[in-house]
Amino acid sequence: MFRYVIPTLLLSIQLLLYIRTRNWIKQKFPNAKWQHWVVAGLFIAFNIALIYVLVVRPRPSEYSTWFRYFAAYPFFIWHGSTLFIGLILLISLLVKLPFKLLAKGLKFIKPVQKNIDALQARPAYQSFDASRRVFIRRSMYTLTAASFGASAYGMFIGKHRHEIVKVMFPIRNLPPQLHGFTITMLSDVHSSVNMRKPEMDEYVSAANALHSDMIVVTGDLVNSLVEEAYPFAEAFSELKAPHGVFGVLGNHDFFTREPDTVSRIVDDCGVKLLRNDRVLINKSGGQLYLLGIDDIGSAFRSDERIGISLKNASLDIPKVLMIHRPYYLQQAADRNIDLVLSGHTHGGQVVLASFGKMVIAPASLASQYVAGKYKIGNTHMYVNRGIGTVGLPIRLNCPPEITRITLVPYPPQL
C-alpha cells in the first residue's frame, strides 16, 4: 500500500503544479507554443522517472559520475523543489476554499451580490486588486527560486555537514566504575547509492575520534537492498570501542525482506546486533545492561519484545535500550528502562522551522518525538537525527548527527 500511496500523493502535487504553471504561461505568453511544450516535456520526463523509481524500484549498485551529475542530481532537485512548491500551493488552496465557497454562496443573494459588484467597480478596489496580483506573482517567483536553491543546498552541502552533539544523562543506581561512561551513537545510515562507502568511512573516522567506551548504531543500516549491507560492513568494520560496537535493525533493514542475511553480514563485520536480546557491559566490576530489539510496528509488540530482552535481568543493574523507532517511550518507562536510544525520524530531515521542542517538518506528523532529549518519569530517551537520508537525498536545517552520550549518577554530583 505504501508503495502506491506515496507515488499517488507526489503525482497529485505534480499535476497541481503543472496546471498552475500552464495557466501562468497562457497568461504571460498567450501566443507562444514552445514554452508550453518545454514545460509539458519537463513534467512528463521527471514524473515518468518518478514512477519508475518508486514503483519498479531499480537495483543500481552504483551511480557513475556522469549519471549522478546529469541525471540523479537534477531529478532529486526537481522533485525536492516541486514538492515544496506544490505543498505550499495545496495549503493555500485549502485555506482559500471556505472563502471561495462563501463567495459563491453570496452570489445567490442578489442585494449582497449587487453591493459586491459595486465595490469591485471602484477604482480603489481595482488598484488594490492589481497590486495584490503583482505581489502574489512576485511571491511565487521568489518561492520557486528559493525552493530550487534550498534543494540544491540541502543536497550538495546540508547533508554532508555533520554535527557532534554531546549530552549527559543521569542514571539511577549507576555504579561508581561507570560514572562518566561514554557512548557514541549513530543512526539511520541508509547505505545506498546516496550513502557510499567513502562517506561512511568519514563518519566512522569521526566516531572513532571521540574515543568512547562503547559505540551503538540504532537501525536503518541499509536502505532497502541486501547488497547495500556489504559497503556498510566494509566501512563500519573499522569502528573501535573498548566495550564493543552494537546495533539493532530498523524498518528499512526489514524492507530488504532478508533481515537475517543483513544481520549476518553486519555481525561478521564486528557490529554485534542485538535482536530482542541483551548484553552485560562490565567496566572494572561496574555493570550495565545494553538491550536491543528488532524494529516493530505496534506498542504491544514493542512491550512484548522489551520483556523478552529483560527476561531474568537483575533489577538493580542500569538498563540502556536500543530501539529504532522512538514511538515507544511509554512502554520503556513501564519496564523501568533508564535510557532509550532511538533514531528513525532523521530529525525531520527537511525542517521548515523549529521552536524549542516543536519541529515543523513532515516527521512531526508521525511522531511527537523528532530529535533530542525526552523523558517520562525516570526514563530518558535520546532521538538521534541520523547520518543518512531517505527519499530525497536532501537535508535542510537538520544536519547529520553523531552523538556522544555521557552517563552520570542520579542525582547528579555537584
N, C-alpha and C positions, 0 to 999 in steps of 0.2 A: 504493500500500500504506500509506504514512504517513497518508494522509487517513482510513483506516479503522481502523488500529491505535490511534491516539490517541483517537478517539471511543469505541472499544470499551473501552479502559482507563478512561477517565473515567466512562463509563456504568456500568461494573462497580463502581467505587468508590462511585458514587451509589447503586446498588442495595444494596450492603452497608450503607451509612449509613442508607438508608431502612428496611431490615429491622430494624436495631438501634434506630432511633428509634421505629418502630411497636411493637416489643416493649416498649420503655420506657413508651410511652403506655398500653399494655394493663395493665402493672403499676401505673402511677401513677393512671390513670383508667379502671378496668375497666368502668364503666357509661357512660362518656361516648362520644358518637358524633362530635360536631362536631370534636374535636381530631384524630380520625383523618382526617376529610375535609380539614381545613386542611393537615395535613402532606402528605397524598397530593397535594393540589392544588398545593402549592409545588414538590414534586419533579417532578410532571408538567410544570408550566409552565416551570420553569427548564431541564429536560432536553430538552423539545421545542425550546426556543430554542437549546440547545447543539448539537443535531443539525443544526438549520438553519444555524447559523454555521459549523460545522466541515465539513459535507458539501456544502451548497449554496453556501457562500462568497458571500454577497451582496456587491454592489459599491457601498456607500454612498460618496458624495463628501464628505459632512459630516454630523455629528450636529447636530440642532437642540438648543437649550439644554434644552428640556423633556424631549426624548428621552434626553439624556445623564444628567440627574439622576434621572429617574423610571424609566428602563428599562436603559440601559447600565451605570451605576454599580452598581445593585442586582444585576444579572446577574453582573458581574465579582466583586463582593464575595462573593456567594453561592458561586460556583464556586471562588474562591480559598480561602475558609474551609472548604468541604466537602471540597475536595481534600486539604487538610492533615489534617483530622479523619479522613477516610477512610483516608489513608495510615497514620496512627498506629494506627487500628483494624486495618488489614490486617497491619501489622508485629506487633501484639500477638497476633493470631490465629496467625500463623506461628510466633511464639515459643512459644505455648501448645500448639500442635498436637502436638509429640512427647510432652509430659506427658499430654495427654488420651488419646493412643493408648496410652501406657504404663498409664494408669489403667484403660482398657477391657480391656487385656490381663490385668491383675492380677485382674480380676473373675472370670476363668475358673479362678483358683487359689483354691479355697474357703477354706483356712486364712487366706490373706492377706486375702481379702475379709471374713472374719469379724472379723479384727483392725481393718480399716478401719472397718467398721460400728460396732464398739465404741468406737473413737476418736471418730467423728463424733457418737456419742450422748452424749459427756461434755459437761457444762455449759461447761467452759472452752473446748472447741473451738467449741461453738455461739456463745459470746460473741465469740471471735476471728473466726469467720466472719461474724457480723453486723457487727462493726467493719470488717472488710475490705470488705464490700459497701458500707457507708456511705462509706468512703474512696474506692473506685472511682467511686461515683456522683458524689461531690463533685468528684473529679478531672476527670470528664467535663464537668461544668458549667463548671469553670474552663477546661478546654481549649477548649470551644465558645466561651465569651466571649472568650478570648484570641485565638482564630483569627479571629473576626469583627472584633475590634478591630485586630488586626495587618493584616488585609487592607485595612480602611478606611484605616489609617495609611499603608500601602505605596502605596495608590492616590492619596490626596489630598496626602500630604506626602513620603513616601520617594522617589517617582520624580521629584520636582521639585527636590530639594536636591542640586545637583551639587557635585563637588569638583574643585579644580585640584590635580593631582598633579605634582610636579616631580622628575625623575630625571636622572641623569647616566650616560653610557656611555663607557668608554674604547675608542677605536678605533685599531687599528694603522694605521700609515702615514698618519695624518691630517695633511694639510698645515697648516702654521702659520696660513695665512689662514682655516682652518676651525675653529681652536681656539675653543670657545665657540659654535659654530654651533647654532642652536636650531630645533627642530621642534615645532610644535603638532599634536597628534594627536587626532582624533575618530574614533568608530567606531559602527557599528550605530545609525544614525539612525532607521530604520524610519518614514520619512514615511508617515503614515496618519491615520485619524481620531483615533488616540491620540497622535499627534505632529504637531500642526498648525503652520502657518507662524508664528503668534505665538511658540510655544515654540521653534521652530528659530531664529527671529530672536534670541532671548535667548542661545542657545548661540553663534551667530555673533558677537554683540557681545562675549561673554566670551572667545572665541577670538582675536578681533582685538585685544582689550585686552592680550594677552600680548606683542604686537609681536615675534613670532618671525620668523626668517629664511624659514621655509617652513611650510606647513600641509599635512597629509595626512588623508585620510578613508578608513579601511580597510574599506569594504564595508557591505552591507546598507543602502543609501541609501534604499530603499523597502521596503514590507512584502511586497506581492505583486501590486500593480496598476500598470500602466504610468502611469495618470493621477496616481499619487502622486509621480511624478518632477517634475511641474510645480511644486507648492508647495515641494518640495526645492530646485529650481533657482532659484525666486524668492528664497528665503531665503539659500541658500549662494552666490548670485552676489555677495553683499556681503563674502565672505571676501577679505582682502587680505594679501599677504605679498610682500616684495621678490623672493624667489626662487621664487615660484609656489605654486599650490594644486593638489594632485594627489590622485588616489584610485584605488581598484580596485573591481570588482564583487564582491558577496558572494552567498551562496546564495539569499537572498530576492530579489535583483535578477534572478536566473535563474528564480525561481518565476513571474515575470511572463510567461515564455515569449517575451518580446520584449526580450532584453538589449541588442540593437543599438539599439533605439529608446530605451531608458533611457539607454544610453551617449551617444547623440547629444544628447538633451535636456540631460544633465549636462555634456557637453563644451561645449555652447553657452552654458552659464551661467558658464563660466570655471574649472570644476573639471576639470583635464585627467586623464582616465582612462588609466592605463597598462594595456594588455591584452596581457600576455606581451611586454612591451617595457621600455625603459629611457630615461631622460633624463639628460644630463650637467649637473650643477649646478656652476656656476662662480662663485666669490666671490673677486674680486681675484686671479685666477690659480690659486687653490686649487680642486681638482676633487673631485667626489663623484658616484658613480653612484646614482641612485634607480631601483629596479626595481619593477615591479608585475605580478602575474599574476592572471588570472581565477580565481574560486573553482573548485576541483576536488575530486574525491571519492576520490582514491587517492594513495598515496605515489609510485607510478610516474609518474602523470601530473603530479604536482607537480614531481618531479625533471626531467621532460621539459620542462615549461614554464619552470622556472627556467633550464635550459640554453638555451632559445630566447632568453630575455631577456638572457643573458650572452654571446651569440654575438659574437665578436671584441672583447669588452671587455678593456681593459688590466688586467693582473693587479695592478699596483701602485696602482690607484686604489680607495679605500674604497668599499664597496657596502652600501647600505641597501635592504632588500626589503620591500615591502608585499604581504602575503598574508592573505586574510580569516581563514582558519582557522589556529589555532596548532598543528595536529597535526604539522606537517612541519618541525619544528626540526632534526631529524637530517639531512634532505635538504638543508636550507640550510647546515648545518655542513659537509656533504660537499662543497659547492660553494664553501666559503670565504667565505660571506656574513658581513659584520661585524655587522650588526644587522637583526633581523627585527621588523616591526611588524604586530601582528595584533589581532583582536577576536573576534567570533563568540559567545563564551561568555556575554557580559553579566556576567562576574564571578560567575556563578551566578544573578543577578537576585533570587532568593529564597534567602538564605543562612541556614541554621538556626544555624550556629556556624562559627568558624574558629579554627584553632590553627597559627599561623605560616603555612606554605605550604599546609597542609591545610584545605580548604574543604568543609564539609558542605552540599552543595547538589546538586540533580539534575544540573547541568552536570558535576559531578565524575565521574559515571558514563560520560560521553562523552569526557572529555579530562583528562589529567594536568596540562595547562596551563590554568588557570582565570583567573588575574588576576596582574598584576605582572611581576616580572623572572624570567627563566630563562636558562640558559647551558649550552651544550655546547662544550667546547674553547674556541676564541677567538670563537665565535659567540654573541652575546647576542640575547635576544628580550624584547619587552615586549608583554603582552596587556592591552589597554585594556578597561575594563568597559562601554564604550558609553554612549550617552545615551538610547537608546530602550528599548522593551520589546517582547517578542513573546509571543503567547498572552494571558495576563492582564496588563493594564497596571499591574503591581504591582512594587515593589522593596522588599525588606526586608534590612537590614544590608548593603546593596550600592548605595550612591548612584551616580548617573550621574557619569561622569568625563571631564574634559578633561585631557590630559597635555601637559606641556611638557618636552621632551627636550633635553638639552644634550650635545653631543659634545665629548669631551676627549681629548687624546692618550694613547696607551698606551706605556709605563707612565705613569700619572698624574703630572703635575709637582707636586712638593711646594712 
